[in-house]
Amino acid sequence: MVDISTTMPGREGGNANGGEEARSVDISTSLSGLLLSNPVIPASGTFGYGREYWDLYDLDILGSIAVKGTTLEERGGNPLPRIAECEAGMLNSVGLQNPGIDRVVSEELPELYLHYKKPVIANISGFSVEEYVAVAVKMDAAPNVGILELNVSCPNVRGGGMAFGTSASNISLVTREVRKACSKPVYVKLSPNVTDICEMARAAEDAGADGISLINTLLGMRIDLRKRIPVLENVTGGLSGPAVFPVALRMVWQVSRAVDVPVIGMGGISSSEDVIEMMMAGASAVQIGAANLRNPFACRDIIMDLPRKCEELGIRSLREIIGIM
């Protein structure tokens, strides 16, 4: 087992264990042999490659980091406007903007390692099975990558992403080929925009996936009433934030009972209570996305509050509550 359990205090003060009164609470967890000091992971697409955050607090407090989704070639993303506010969340149509795999492994990941010493989760995407494999192989060789996360569920990219995630046979194919080519654990990030989420999860597991991540964003849109046109240039985008939490929780609960591999839960998590609820539903760890965009200290604050909330609820170990529903 690889131990990535070191925790350090944030630069704004506080203790990763939540203070003296809750030191007996064990908030560690594990994912496919990786020991995490806590279950909180910033979600891909909301934390970049850490650059915007490492001057704010010590990133080593985090359980892991899911770095920005990476493709074979550099992508400028979708045209503006590509962000729209909603009542309880936001729509994004960024479109996998990233510098491409070669720059990520030669520049972004080595620089992130200077500020974050634990293995990260490498989120990857492609427009063909061959592209997924090519990106995965290069990420697999990166020393500070601990898990590969196949994004087969991005709703904002034409010709890729969700085109894989809405087909069980495509999920099976891309998972099998990446699994054959790589040595590190492979997790598959699923789309909620399907009829049967369990069918997709089982397809990934049967093809060799070591774990499942869910959910990605829900497909949505907004209309500018005065201009009478869609707010987003891409017309539709991915809905995230508190509005999707009940849907995400339900799908994590379903999938965790349909497969025998670990599940990473995400979708609208913004508090320590949400983390505990998601783990009770079956998640072994969680990813936090939109909350980082509202409050750059969101992940740190949630980690620091977890022991207190666990003690309040009579929880001595987070691992004991995983899937208790």
N, C-alpha and C positions, 0 to 999 in steps of 0.2 A: 504494500500500500504506500502511495506517495503522500507524505504529510505536508499540507499547505496550511497548517492551522495557526501559524503565528498571527497574533493580533497586536496592534499598536494603537496608542491613543491618538485621536484626531487632533489636528493642529489648533482647533478652536476650543480645546479642552475636553474633559470627559474621559470615560474609560470604556473600552470596547465591551467589557463585561457588565456595564450598566451600574457600577457602583458597588460599595461594600455590602449593601443590604441584600444583593442578589447573586453573590459570587458562587453560590452552590448550584446555580442553574446551569445546566449544560446546553448551550445553544449550537453545538457543533452538529454537523451532518456529513454525509458522504455521497459521492456520485461516481459510480463505476470505479471504485478503488481510490478516488481522490478524497482526502479528508479536508473538509472545509471548516474553518473556525466558526462560521455561522452561515445560514442559508441565503443570505442577501447578495444578489448579483445584479449590477446595473445591466439593463437589457440592451441588446444591440440596437444601434441607431439613435440612442439617447445619451450616450456617454463617449461617442467618438472612439478615439484610441487613448483616452484618458487625459489628453493634453489640456482640455478646458477645466479640469478638476484638480490636477495634482498640486497646484499652488493653494488650493482652498483647504484641504485637509489631507492627512496621511492616508493614502489609498490602501495601505496594507491592512486597514481595518475591515475591508470588504472580503466577503467569502470568495468571490472570484469576480471577473469582469468579462462580459460578453462584448467583444470589440465590434466596431462598426462592420456591417455586412460588406464583404469583399468579393469582387468579381475578377475574372481573368484580366480584362483590360480596364483602364481608367474610364470612369463614367462621370459626366457632369450632372447627371440627374435630370429630372423633368423640368420643363419651363415654369417660370413664375406666372401667377401665384400658386404656391403648392402647400400652403398651410391655411386652415380655416378653423376658427373657434366654434365650439359647440357648448350647449348648456352644461354638460357634465363631462367634458373631455375636449378632444381636438381631432381634426382630420388632417392627415398628412399625405402628400403625394410626392415625396422627395425623389423617389425613384432610384434608390441604391447609389447615390453619389459616393464615390470613393476613388482613391488614387491607383487602384489596380494591385494585384497580388504581389508583383515584384517589388514595388515601393513599400508595401505593407511589411513584407518579411525582411527587407533590407534596411528600412528606416523607422517605420512606426513601431513595430514590435520591440526592436532593440532599445528604442528611446523610452518606451513604456516600461521596460524592465528596470531602467534606472530609478523609477519611481514606484514600481509595484513588483514585488519579488515572487509572487505566487503564480502558478499556471493560470492562463486565461482561457476563455471559451472563444474559439474562432468561428464566427458566423460567416458562412460562404454561400454564394449563389452563382447561377450560371444560366445560359440560354440553351444548353444541350447537356446531355449526360457527359460528354467528353470534356466540356468546360468545368463541370462540377468536379470531375476527377482530377483535372489538371490543377485546379485551385487547391483542392483537398490535399494532394500530394505535397505541394509546397508548404502548406500550413502544417502538415503532419511532421515536416522536418524542422519546423521552427522550435527552438528549445523551450520557449516559455509558453507554448500552447499545450494545454492539458486535455481539451475536448474539442472535437470538431462538431459544429452545429450546422446541419444542412438546412438552409432556408428554402424550403420548397413551397412557400406560402405567401410571398410578397404580393399584395394586390395592386401595386402601383407600377408594375413593369410589364409592358406588353411583350408577349413572346417568351416569357420566362416566369420564374416565381410561381404564381398561382396556377399557371398552366400545368405544372407538375403536381401541385398540392391538391388539386381537385380530382386527381385520378389515382386510384389505388395501384394500378399497374405501373404508372410512371414513378410513383413513390418507391415501389418495390425495385424497379430497375435502377434508379439513381442510387438508392441506398446500397443495393447489392454491389454495384460497381465501385463505389467509394469504399465500402467495407473491405473489398478485396485488395484495394490499392494502398490502404493505410493501416497503421499499427495502433493509433490512438483511438480511444472511445469515440464512436460516432452517434450523435443525437440528431433526431429529425424534428425540425420545427414545423408544426402543422397549422394549417389554415382552419379557422372556424367556419369559413364560407363553403361548407359541404353539407350533404344530407346526413351522413353517418360518420361522425368523427372517430368512432371505434374501429370502423373498417379501415380507415387510413392508418390508425395507430398499429393495428395488427399487421397490416401490409408492411410497415416499416420494421416491426419487430421480426416478422417472419423472414425478412430479407437481411437480417443481421444487425439491425440497429441496437446499440447498447443502451439507449434511452430515448425519451420523447420530450420535446419542449412544446408547450402550448399555453395560451393561444397567441397567434399573430393577430393583427388588427381585423376588425369587421369592416366590410365594404360599405361605404356611405357617401353622401354628397350633400352640398348646400347650394342654394340658389340666391343670387343677388337680386332682391326684389325690384330695385330701381333700374338696374341694367337688364334685368330679365335674362341673365345668363348664369351658368354655373360659377360659383366662387373660385373653384379650382380650375386651372387651365386644362388639367387632365380629366376634368369633369368629376370623376370619382376619386376617392382616397380611402385610407385606412383609418377607422375610428379607434381611438385609444382613450384611456383615462377612466375615472370611476364608473362611467356609464356601462362599461363592458365587464366589470368585475363579476356580477352574478352569472353571466354567460360563461366566463372563463372558469369560474368555480365549478359550475355544473359539468363542463367538459373535462376538467381535470379529474373530478370525481368519477365520471364515466370511464375515462381512459385508464386511470390507475387500477380499475377493476377488470379491464379488458386485456391488459398486458402484464408481463412479469418483469419488466425492466423499469428503472427509475424514471420518474416524471419530474420535470421542472415546470412549475406553474407560473403563469404571468398573465397580466391583463387587468389594469386598473388598481393594482396594489399601491397603497399610499400610507399605510400605518402598520405598526407591529401587530395590531389585531387582525389586519388583513393577512399578514404573513402566517399567523397561527391558524386562521380559518382555512387558508389554502393548503397548509400542511395536514390539517385534519381531514381535508378532502382527498389527500393522497399524494401531495407533492413532497418530494425529498428536499427540494430547494426551490427558490423563487427568483424571478427576475423582475426588476422594477424599472419601468420605462418613463411614461409621461410625467410622473411625479418629479423626476430629475429636472425636467424643463421648467417646472414651476418653482422648485426649490432645489438648488444645486447641492444642498446638504441633506437631501431626503434620505438617501441610503444610510449615511452615517447616523442620522438621528434615529432611524428605525432600528438599526443594530444596537445602539446604545439603550433604546427603550425596551428591547426584547426581553432581557432578564427580569426587569421590573414587571412587565406584563405577565410573563410566565409565572413568576412568584405569586402574583395576584390571583392567577387562575389555578394555582396548585400544581403547576407543571414543573417537574424537576429535570426533564430531558426532552428536547424537541423531537428526538428520534422516536420516543415512545408514543407520540401522538400522530405519527404519519399514518394516514388512512384509517383512523379509528372510527370513522363514520360507518 
